[in-house]
């Protein structure tokens, strides 16, 4: 189950799904605001869908768009990481926190999971292999089955 799944797994309306998705997006916004990034440079699209479908849709969207900050893509993950102690499970700083310092709890972590140079190289390789979709026509073409 994802971190934005509704509390009621069989909620039949968006009202019954509650504010979990909203709260998760606000958490990401707060994490961005703590960094060297400008929240105004980010956009977000979300849609409420039938409860029970979110895992399949999330999996498809991650595989289709391959966002570098998503942990499954393994490039610059860690935006959604919570403030674990540096001593917990001998945690190392996430690539997100290596690239975008500012979260106080992450600054207490001594070691990085990947060096800044390695993260930058991973990002270059990623976008060479998986370039962003440049326009709506290309998006439609990629989504077409014919």
C-alpha positions in Angstrom: 0.0 0.0 0.0 1.2 3.5 -0.9 1.7 6.3 1.5 -1.3 8.2 0.0 -3.8 5.3 0.1 -7.1 6.2 1.7 -7.7 5.2 5.3 -10.9 3.5 4.2 -9.7 0.9 1.5 -13.2 0.7 0.0 -14.1 4.4 0.1 -16.7 5.0 -2.6 -16.3 8.8 -2.8 -13.5 11.3 -2.7 -14.9 12.7 0.5 -14.7 9.2 2.1 -11.1 8.8 0.8 -10.2 11.6 3.1 -7.2 14.0 3.0 -4.3 11.4 2.8 -3.3 12.3 -0.8 -3.5 16.1 0.1 -1.3 15.6 3.2 1.3 13.5 1.3 1.6 16.3 -1.4 1.9 18.9 1.4 4.6 16.8 3.0 6.6 16.8 -0.3 6.1 20.5 -0.6 7.5 21.1 2.9 10.5 18.9 2.0 11.2 20.9 -1.2 10.9 24.2 0.7 13.6 23.1 3.1 16.1 22.7 0.3 18.0 24.8 -2.2 15.1 24.4 -4.6 12.2 26.8 -5.4 8.8 25.2 -4.9 7.5 27.5 -7.7 9.6 25.5 -10.1 7.5 22.4 -9.5 4.1 21.5 -10.8 1.9 18.6 -9.7 -1.1 16.9 -11.2 -3.2 14.6 -9.2 -6.5 12.9 -9.7 -8.8 11.1 -7.3 -9.5 7.5 -8.6 -11.5 4.6 -7.4 -10.2 3.1 -4.2 -8.3 0.0 -4.9 -7.0 1.2 -8.2 -4.2 3.5 -6.9 -1.5 0.8 -6.7 -1.9 -0.2 -10.3 -2.1 3.4 -11.5 0.9 4.4 -9.4 2.9 1.5 -10.7 2.0 2.4 -14.3 2.8 6.1 -13.9 6.2 5.3 -12.3 7.1 2.9 -15.1 5.9 5.3 -17.8 7.4 8.6 -16.6 10.3 7.2 -14.6 10.7 10.1 -12.2 14.2 10.3 -10.9 13.1 11.1 -7.3 11.1 7.9 -7.1 12.8 5.1 -5.1 11.9 2.4 -7.7 13.9 4.3 -10.3 17.0 4.4 -8.0 18.5 7.7 -9.2 17.7 10.6 -6.7 15.3 9.0 -4.3 14.6 10.1 -0.8 12.2 13.1 -1.0 9.5 11.2 0.9 11.9 9.8 3.5 11.0 10.7 7.1 13.4 11.9 9.7 15.0 8.8 10.9 17.9 9.1 13.3 21.3 8.7 11.7 21.8 5.8 14.1 18.6 4.0 13.1 19.7 1.0 11.0 23.0 2.8 10.4 21.2 5.1 7.9 23.0 6.9 5.2 21.9 10.2 3.6 19.6 9.7 0.7 20.6 10.9 -2.8 17.8 13.5 -2.5 19.4 14.9 0.7 22.9 14.7 -0.8 21.7 16.8 -3.8 19.3 19.1 -1.9 20.5 19.7 1.6 18.3 21.4 4.2 16.4 18.8 6.2 18.0 19.1 9.7 17.7 15.4 10.5 19.5 14.4 7.3 22.4 16.8 8.1 23.1 14.7 11.1 23.8 11.7 8.9 27.5 11.4 8.2 27.7 9.2 5.1 25.9 9.4 1.8 24.3 6.4 0.1 25.8 7.8 -3.2 28.2 10.7 -3.7 27.0 13.9 -5.3 29.1 13.0 -8.4 27.5 9.6 -8.6 24.0 11.0 -8.3 24.8 13.6 -11.1 26.2 10.8 -13.3 23.1 8.6 -12.6 20.9 11.6 -13.6 22.8 12.2 -16.9 22.6 8.5 -17.8 18.9 8.4 -16.8 17.9 11.3 -19.1 20.1 10.0 -21.9 18.2 6.7 -21.8 14.8 8.1 -20.8 14.4 11.7 -22.1 11.5 13.7 -20.9 8.3 13.6 -23.0 8.6 16.9 -24.9 5.0 17.6 -25.9 1.4 16.4 -25.9 1.7 14.7 -29.4 4.6 12.6 -28.2 2.7 11.7 -25.1 -0.3 10.6 -27.1 2.0 8.6 -29.4 3.7 6.8 -26.4 0.3 6.0 -24.9 -1.3 4.7 -28.1 -1.7 1.0 -28.6 -1.9 1.2 -32.4 
